[in-house]
């Protein structure tokens, strides 16, 4: 009977020690999980910041593309206007040459008279 009591006491002490070890292990695991959670939260915040930066860059690129399209369209319009001005100038030059020739002919005709 004494031996049984000693075994019970040993088992009880062993059980208490195991419970303490289990509690320590659970606490360590809990702390590790908390650290991992904090790390993941930081990573998530970093990714969110990167995403915001990429979104801003995308918006800037979109604005730049729109500006390029606007400038390209304006350039086409200016080129067309310049071509029209050149055509108009060519027409005026031709008219002036025609008028000069007509005047020259009149001057020559008047000199002959």
C-alpha positions in Angstrom: 0.0 0.0 0.0 2.8 2.3 0.8 4.3 1.5 -2.5 1.1 2.4 -4.2 1.0 5.7 -2.4 4.6 6.5 -3.4 3.7 5.6 -7.0 0.7 7.9 -6.8 2.8 10.7 -5.4 5.4 10.2 -8.2 2.7 10.1 -10.8 1.1 13.1 -9.4 4.4 15.0 -9.3 5.2 13.8 -12.8 1.7 14.9 -14.0 2.2 18.4 -12.4 5.5 18.7 -14.1 4.0 17.6 -17.5 1.2 20.1 -17.0 3.8 22.9 -16.3 5.8 21.9 -19.4 2.6 21.8 -21.5 1.6 25.2 -20.3 5.1 26.5 -21.1 5.0 25.0 -24.5 1.5 26.4 -25.2 2.7 29.8 -24.1 5.8 29.6 -26.3 3.6 28.5 -29.3 1.2 31.3 -28.5 4.0 33.8 -28.5 5.4 32.4 -31.7 2.0 32.6 -33.4 1.6 36.2 -32.1 5.0 37.1 -33.6 4.1 35.4 -36.9 0.8 37.3 -36.9 2.6 40.6 -36.3 5.0 39.8 -39.1 2.2 39.0 -41.5 0.4 42.2 -40.5 3.5 44.2 -41.3 3.9 42.3 -44.6 0.2 43.0 -45.4 0.7 46.7 -44.6 3.8 46.8 -46.9 1.9 45.1 -49.7 -0.9 47.6 -49.2 1.5 50.5 -49.5 3.1 49.0 -52.6 -0.3 48.5 -54.1 -1.2 52.1 -53.4 2.1 53.2 -55.0 1.4 51.1 -58.0 -2.1 52.5 -58.3 -0.8 56.0 -58.2 1.8 55.2 -60.8 -0.9 53.6 -63.0 -3.0 56.7 -62.6 0.0 58.9 -63.6 0.7 56.7 -66.6 -3.0 56.9 -67.6 -2.8 60.7 -67.4 0.4 60.8 -69.3 -1.1 58.6 -72.1 -4.1 60.9 -72.2 -1.8 63.9 -72.5 0.1 62.2 -75.2 -3.1 61.5 -77.1 -4.2 65.1 -76.6 -0.9 66.5 -77.8 -0.8 64.0 -80.8 -4.3 65.2 -81.8 -3.3 68.8 -81.4 -0.1 68.1 -83.5 -2.2 66.6 -86.3 -4.5 69.6 -86.3 -1.5 72.0 -86.4 0.1 69.9 -89.2 -3.2 70.0 -91.2 -3.5 73.8 -90.6 0.1 74.3 -91.7 -0.5 72.2 -94.9 -3.5 74.3 -95.6 -1.6 77.5 -95.0 1.1 76.3 -97.4 -1.5 75.4 -100.0 -3.1 78.8 -99.6 0.3 80.5 -99.8 1.1 78.5 -102.9 -2.2 79.6 -104.5 -1.5 83.3 -103.5 2.0 83.0 -104.9 0.6 81.6 -108.2 -2.0 84.4 -108.3 0.7 87.0 -107.7 2.9 85.5 -110.5 -0.1 85.5 -112.8 -0.9 89.2 -111.9 2.7 90.2 -112.4 2.8 88.5 -115.8 -0.4 90.2 -116.7 1.0 93.5 -115.6 4.2 92.9 -117.4 2.3 92.1 -120.5 0.3 95.3 -120.1 3.4 97.3 -119.5 5.0 95.8 -122.6 1.9 96.4 -124.6 1.8 100.0 -123.4 5.4 100.5 -124.3 4.7 99.3 -127.8 2.0 101.8 -128.2 
